[in-house]
Amino acid sequence: MNKLPQITLAFWIMKICATTLGETAGDLLSMTLDVGYAMSSLILLSAFLVTLVAQLASKRYNPPLYWAVILSTSTAGTTMSDFMDRTLGLGYASGSALLIGILAVIFAVWKLSGSTLAVDRIRGFKGEMFYWVAILFSNTLGTALGDYLADDSGLGFGGGALLIGSLIAGIAVLHYRTRISTVLLFWVAFVLTRPFGATLGDFLTKPLEKGGLDFGTVGASAFLGAILVGLVIVATQVQRKRLRAAPLPVL
């Protein structure tokens, strides 16, 4: 059985919400609570492994579990990127380039393994593992790209979010108007939703003098968390209706 959600508009809304929450929650742990980037990354990677094991053991799509893994990759990706770019001193541009290379290798190995990259046809342990590893590093890359756009490019938080949002809208047009591979477009959009969430998260949390709305990491995380929980509840109800409506297997 496919344990992944259908790719609909609701999926993309939840993905952006989860990645934005990952940015604010990651900053809350590493900076507001002063845990540090290295220790925060260890804590959040541990949370990712716990949720991943539960997801792999699941027999069908479980919305709360699936989005818990997505959120854990997003928060871990935030602190991992910050550790690379700030603590190790790679900088946003070099860190982004390194992560692009790592993600390209992951996709190449995934393709050579014989497993499909099409998320609506991923089956089995191997395909699902590649899927989650790609998501973890795509979210880490997205954080670095978002920080680069917000800080180094001169666009600022609002400008960075507007640019990425325009690119995502362009991909949607390509999906409906061209014959470009839907698999390629999906993964490009998936990566881009993370810097969109990163710049949007910074826009919500940073002080007014830095171009943000000054909601703070606590307020923004609570607000986004409430939205995501509500969307997951709706997705769970929809999934239960589908399971009840599904025909019984023939014995």
Buried (B, 14 or more C-beta within 10 A) or exposed (E): EEBBBEBEEBBBBBBBBBBBBBBBBBBBBBBBEEBBBBBBBBBBBEBBEEBBEEBEEBEEBBBEBBBBBBBBBBBBBBBBBBBBBBBEEBBBBBBBBBBBEBBEEBBEEBEEEEBBBEBEEBEEEEBBBBBBBBBBBBBBBBBBBBBBBBBEBEBBBBBBBBBBBEBBEEBBEBBEEEEEEBBEBBBBBBBBBBBBBBBBBBBBBBEEEBBBBEBBBBBBBBBBBEBBEEBBEEBBEBBEEEEEEEEEEEE
